[in-house]
Amino acid sequence: MTVVGLGQEGISCLKGNAGLFYWVDLRNHLSSNTFTVEMVLWKKILHEAGLNISPGASCHCTRPGWFRICFANMSEETLKVSMERMKAFLHKQ
């Protein structure tokens, strides 16, 4: 559900075979390719969309713009609400 929903918004995710999170590519939403700008985007997502996804830098990702979305212990309804918030945020960018 989440990968399909993000894909409909033009956001790709790394393929996996198991896990509790997705790696989401938001590089196209960075104004420049730096970890500083990644943190600016993270703060905007946190404060404007009300979603606390993990910036890649906090997970030792070597390229700015990748974010980790954890879906562990979430109901399907919570996932739907999260996707709607993310879509609304991305449409405002």
N, C-alpha and C positions, 0 to 999 in steps of 0.2 A: 504494500500500500504506500509506504513512504517513498521508496525508490521510484515507483511509477508516478506518484504525485510530483516529486521533484523533477523527474524527467519531462513531464508535461510543461514544466516551467523552464526547460532548457538547462537544468542543472544535472550534471552527471555524478555518479557515485562509483567508487571502486567496487568491483565484483568480489564477493566473498562466499564462503560455503558454510560459515557458522559465525556466531558472535552476538554481541549485545549492542553494537553500534554500527553506524555507517560513516565512511569517509566521504565527505561531500565537497565537490569542487566549486568554490565560489570565487575563483581567480578573476573571472570576468566582472566581478563586482568590486574589485579593488581599483582605486584611482592610480596607484602605482604598485609595483611588485616588491613591497617591503613588509617586514613583520610589524613595523610601526603602524602601517595602514591597515594591516590585518586586525590589529587590536582596536583601531577606530571602528572598523566594520563590526567586530564582535560587540563593542559597547552599544552601537546603534541597534543591533539585533536584540541585545539584552533589554535596552530601555524602550525601544519603539515597538518591538514585536512581543516583548515579554517572554523571550525564549533564551535559555542559558545553554547554548551549544559551546563546545570547547574549541577555541582557536587552535590550529595546528601547532603553533609554537609551544603551547602548553603541553603538547604530547610529543615533543621533539621532532616534529615534521620538518623536513629540510627545505620545503618550498612554501612561501606564503600563499595564503588563499584557500588552503584545505582546512575544513572544519570537521569535527567529530560530533555526530548526533547520536546520543545514547537513547535506546528505546527500551532498556531493561525495566521491568516492573511497571509498565504503562498499559493502561486499558486501551482498547481499540478507539474508544471515544476520545481519550486524551490525545492519541496519535492524530485523529482527524482534526481536532482543534489546533494542534501544533502545526499541522500542514496548512490549514487555512491561515493561520497567523504568518507563517513563512511566505506563503504565496502573496498575501496582502503586502507584506514588507517588500518583497522583491518587485512587485508592480509599482511601488512608490519610488523605487531607485532609478 
